[in-house]
Amino acid sequence: EGAFTITTWFLWPLKAHRAGASEHDKVLVSAHHSHERPQRTQIKVNSQGQWIITDRRGQKYKVATPTLQAGWHLMALVSHRGGTTFYIDGWSRELEGVWVLNNFCMVGNEARDEEKAGDSAFGAIADFRIYARSLDAEDVKFMAECSAQVIERGHHKYPDWVCRQLCHPAVIAALRSGLDIPDSSVSCLRALGSLATHLPMRAVIFGTCGEKILGLIDSPQKMVQRMACRLICNLR
């Protein structure tokens, strides 16, 4: 069974997107199963805060979590050799001998499972991540505590506020300046490459740094050449 971890922050209670939507289970993650049944709901939650996890065989497991207060909460699903561990903030539930599919195809979008439930969008999520390894309990606890501290300060709206600041135009301009310095050009290209994975940032990056990146394609440093070429391709 594959080792992987899914983590995301979600805003509770989930917002109803249409009349009666709150009565339906909200689908967070779906995965491909087979050609005959191409999509299967993996993780969903009902209006009472009960999570339903579907394993690779199609069997459903209901996980009753502690009562959730209004606000942001961290959800983590860790697949490991012994099964699956499900986390909400600092609380966890061990599902021994239970594994879910890891060929994900849909996150937080409108979806229908076998029972035609979950036919409305999930709700607000932030900082959705998939790790190709099993995070341990201390990793998950550390993530929850760090982001909770940011939220508690009161002047930041999202738990991934720090990451979102990297998309500020001033940051792009600072990275553009770093491209002029040989010792920092590789690090700046790497950072711009990461930001370029966010589609709305590509035009900003090219408008601010495009001319300089094109010039680095002829850099005498082979590493800089390769990274500049790769970044230009990713900005298309």
C-alpha positions in Angstrom: 0.0 0.0 0.0 1.3 3.4 -0.9 2.6 5.9 1.7 1.1 9.4 1.2 -0.5 12.2 3.1 -3.3 14.6 2.3 -3.6 17.8 4.3 -5.9 20.8 3.9 -7.5 23.5 5.9 -11.3 23.9 5.7 -13.7 26.6 6.9 -16.4 25.3 9.2 -19.4 25.4 8.9 -19.3 24.6 5.2 -21.2 27.2 3.2 -24.4 26.1 1.4 -24.1 27.0 -2.3 -27.8 26.5 -3.0 -31.0 25.9 -1.2 -30.9 22.6 0.7 -27.2 22.0 -0.1 -26.3 21.7 3.5 -28.3 18.5 3.7 -26.0 16.8 1.3 -22.6 15.2 2.0 -19.8 17.5 0.8 -17.1 15.7 -1.2 -13.5 16.8 -0.5 -11.5 14.3 -2.6 -12.4 11.8 -5.3 -10.2 9.3 -7.1 -10.2 7.1 -10.2 -11.2 3.5 -9.6 -11.6 1.7 -12.9 -12.9 2.1 -16.4 -16.3 0.7 -15.3 -16.5 3.0 -12.3 -14.2 5.8 -13.2 -14.8 8.0 -10.1 -15.2 7.2 -6.4 -15.6 9.5 -3.5 -12.7 9.1 -1.1 -13.4 11.7 1.6 -16.6 13.6 2.4 -18.4 15.1 5.3 -22.0 15.6 6.3 -23.7 18.6 7.8 -23.3 17.2 11.3 -19.5 17.0 11.0 -19.3 13.3 10.5 -16.6 12.3 8.0 -17.0 9.3 5.6 -13.9 7.7 4.2 -14.2 5.1 1.3 -11.4 2.6 1.1 -10.0 1.0 -2.1 -12.5 -1.8 -1.9 -15.5 0.6 -1.7 -16.2 0.0 1.9 -17.2 3.2 3.9 -16.0 4.1 7.3 -17.8 6.8 9.3 -15.6 8.9 11.6 -17.3 10.9 14.3 -15.0 13.8 15.2 -15.2 16.2 18.2 -17.7 19.1 17.8 -16.1 21.7 15.5 -16.2 25.3 16.4 -16.8 27.9 13.7 -13.5 28.8 11.9 -10.6 27.1 10.2 -9.6 23.5 10.9 -6.8 21.2 9.7 -7.8 17.9 8.1 -5.1 15.3 7.4 -5.3 11.8 6.1 -2.1 9.7 6.4 -1.7 6.4 4.6 1.0 4.2 6.0 2.0 0.5 6.2 -0.6 -0.3 9.0 -3.5 1.5 7.4 -4.9 5.1 7.6 -4.8 7.7 10.3 -7.4 10.5 10.1 -6.7 13.9 11.8 -8.8 16.9 12.6 -6.6 19.5 14.3 -4.9 17.7 17.2 -7.5 14.8 17.3 -6.9 11.6 15.4 -8.6 8.2 14.6 -6.6 5.1 13.5 -8.2 2.9 10.8 -6.1 -0.2 10.9 -5.9 -2.3 7.7 -7.8 0.4 5.8 -6.3 2.1 2.7 -7.7 4.5 0.2 -6.9 5.0 -3.5 -4.2 7.5 -4.2 -5.0 8.2 -7.9 -6.8 11.5 -7.1 -8.9 13.2 -9.8 -11.0 15.8 -8.1 -10.6 18.1 -5.1 -13.4 20.2 -3.7 -15.4 20.5 -6.9 -18.9 19.5 -7.6 -19.1 15.7 -7.7 -21.5 12.8 -7.3 -20.7 9.5 -5.7 -22.4 6.2 -6.0 -25.4 7.4 -3.9 -25.7 10.8 -5.8 -24.8 12.7 -2.7 -22.3 15.5 -2.5 -23.6 17.3 -5.6 -22.6 20.7 -4.4 -19.2 22.3 -4.1 -17.3 21.4 -0.9 -16.7 24.9 0.6 -13.7 27.0 1.5 -10.4 25.2 1.6 -6.8 26.5 1.8 -3.3 25.1 1.4 -4.4 21.7 0.0 -1.3 19.4 -0.2 -0.4 15.9 -1.2 2.8 14.4 0.2 4.5 11.3 -1.3 5.2 10.1 2.2 3.5 9.4 5.5 3.7 12.3 7.9 4.0 11.4 11.5 1.8 12.7 14.3 4.3 15.3 15.3 4.4 16.7 11.8 0.6 17.1 11.7 0.5 18.6 15.2 3.2 21.2 14.2 1.4 22.2 11.1 -1.9 22.7 13.0 -0.2 24.7 15.8 1.7 27.0 13.6 -1.3 27.9 11.4 -3.6 28.2 14.4 -1.2 30.8 15.8 -1.5 32.8 12.6 -5.3 32.6 12.7 -5.5 33.6 16.4 -3.7 36.9 15.7 -6.9 38.0 14.1 -5.5 40.1 11.2 -5.0 37.3 8.7 -7.9 35.7 7.0 -6.4 32.4 5.8 -4.2 29.8 7.6 -1.8 29.9 4.6 -1.4 33.6 4.9 2.4 33.5 4.9 2.5 31.5 1.6 0.0 33.9 0.0 2.3 36.8 0.7 4.8 35.3 -1.8 2.3 36.2 -4.6 2.6 39.9 -3.8 4.0 42.0 -6.7 6.7 43.3 -4.4 8.0 39.8 -3.9 8.2 39.2 -7.6 10.1 42.5 -8.0 12.6 41.4 -5.2 13.2 38.1 -7.0 13.8 40.0 -10.2 16.5 42.0 -8.5 18.0 38.7 -7.2 18.4 37.4 -10.8 21.1 40.1 -11.3 23.3 38.5 -8.6 25.1 35.4 -9.7 25.1 33.9 -6.2 21.3 34.2 -5.8 20.1 33.7 -9.4 19.5 29.9 -9.0 17.5 30.4 -5.8 15.4 33.1 -7.3 14.7 31.1 -10.4 13.7 28.2 -8.2 11.3 30.4 -6.2 9.8 31.9 -9.4 9.3 28.4 -10.7 7.3 27.5 -7.6 5.2 30.6 -8.0 4.6 29.8 -11.7 2.7 26.7 -10.7 -0.1 29.2 -9.7 -1.6 30.1 -13.0 -2.6 33.7 -12.3 1.0 34.5 -11.3 2.5 33.5 -14.7 1.6 36.8 -16.5 2.9 38.8 -13.5 6.2 36.9 -13.5 6.7 37.3 -17.2 5.8 41.0 -17.2 8.2 41.7 -14.3 11.0 39.2 -15.0 10.5 37.9 -18.6 13.3 39.9 -20.2 15.8 39.0 -17.6 14.9 35.3 -17.6 15.3 35.2 -21.4 18.7 36.7 -21.0 19.7 34.0 -18.5 19.1 31.4 -21.1 22.6 32.4 -22.4 24.2 32.4 -19.0 27.6 30.8 -18.7 26.3 28.7 -15.8 24.7 25.5 -17.1 22.4 25.3 -14.1 21.1 28.8 -14.6 20.6 28.0 -18.3 18.5 24.9 -17.6 16.4 26.6 -14.9 15.7 29.7 -17.1 14.7 27.5 -20.0 12.4 25.4 -17.8 10.8 28.5 -16.3 10.1 30.2 -19.6 8.4 26.9 -20.8 6.3 26.9 -17.6 5.2 30.5 -18.2 3.6 29.8 -21.5 
